Amino acid sequence: MVSEPTTPEEPEKHVLGAGDDKLASLIHDLRHALHAMRLGVELLKETPDREKFTELCNAIEVEAREAAKVLDELVVVVRGRDAER
């Protein structure tokens, strides 16, 4: 019997299984960073204040860097799995 994910934020744990905690954690982190960037873009669209605009751009840049780091970690995990096969 397959159980449903307990929260919509963590469907990766449901799909990946119990042994994939590291991968599920990285996917969660990536989704978090992408969500923050999407929210920042939506706020930018409505922000006439130049100082606030710059602040939001900086926040999006930080999240983009974090997403890139998470992607790098995902590559390491996937390559490690391929090497185990």
C-alpha positions as CSV (number, residue, x, y, z in Angstrom):
1,M,0.0,0.0,0.0
2,V,1.3,3.4,-1.0
3,S,0.7,6.3,1.4
4,E,0.0,9.8,0.3
5,P,2.4,12.6,1.3
6,T,1.4,14.3,4.5
7,T,2.1,17.8,3.3
8,P,2.1,19.3,-0.2
9,E,5.5,20.8,0.5
10,E,7.2,17.3,0.8
11,P,5.9,15.1,-2.0
12,E,9.4,14.1,-2.8
13,K,9.6,12.0,0.3
14,H,6.5,10.1,-0.8
15,V,7.9,9.5,-4.3
16,L,11.5,8.8,-3.5
17,G,11.0,6.5,-0.5
18,A,12.6,6.3,2.9
19,G,16.1,5.7,1.8
20,D,16.4,8.9,-0.2
21,D,16.5,11.4,2.7
22,K,19.4,13.4,1.3
23,L,17.9,13.6,-2.2
24,A,14.5,14.6,-0.7
25,S,16.2,17.3,1.4
26,L,18.0,18.7,-1.6
27,I,14.8,18.8,-3.7
28,H,13.0,20.5,-0.8
29,D,15.8,23.1,-0.6
30,L,15.7,23.7,-4.3
31,R,11.9,24.1,-4.3
32,H,12.2,26.6,-1.4
33,A,14.8,28.7,-3.3
34,L,12.7,28.7,-6.5
35,H,9.5,29.7,-4.6
36,A,11.4,32.6,-3.0
37,M,12.6,33.8,-6.4
38,R,9.1,33.5,-7.9
39,L,7.7,35.5,-5.0
40,G,10.4,38.1,-5.3
41,V,9.6,38.5,-9.0
42,E,5.9,39.0,-8.3
43,L,6.8,41.7,-5.7
44,L,9.1,43.4,-8.2
45,K,6.3,43.7,-10.6
46,E,4.3,45.8,-8.1
47,T,7.2,47.8,-6.6
48,P,7.6,51.4,-7.8
49,D,10.1,52.2,-5.0
50,R,13.7,52.0,-6.4
51,E,15.2,51.1,-3.0
52,K,12.7,48.3,-2.5
53,F,13.3,47.1,-6.1
54,T,17.1,46.9,-5.4
55,E,16.5,45.0,-2.1
56,L,14.2,42.5,-3.9
57,C,16.7,42.0,-6.7
58,N,19.5,41.3,-4.1
59,A,17.2,38.8,-2.4
60,I,16.5,37.0,-5.7
61,E,20.2,36.9,-6.5
62,V,20.9,35.2,-3.1
63,E,18.2,32.6,-3.7
64,A,19.5,32.0,-7.2
65,R,23.0,31.3,-5.8
66,E,21.5,29.0,-3.2
67,A,19.5,27.1,-5.9
68,A,22.8,26.7,-7.9
69,K,24.5,25.2,-4.9
70,V,21.7,22.8,-4.3
71,L,21.8,21.8,-8.0
72,D,25.5,21.1,-7.7
73,E,24.8,18.9,-4.6
74,L,22.1,17.1,-6.5
75,V,24.6,16.3,-9.3
76,V,27.0,14.8,-6.7
77,V,24.2,12.7,-5.2
78,V,23.1,11.4,-8.6
79,R,26.6,10.7,-9.8
80,G,27.3,8.8,-6.6
81,R,24.2,6.7,-7.2
82,D,25.3,6.0,-10.8
83,A,28.7,4.9,-9.6
84,E,27.1,2.5,-7.1
85,R,25.2,0.7,-9.9
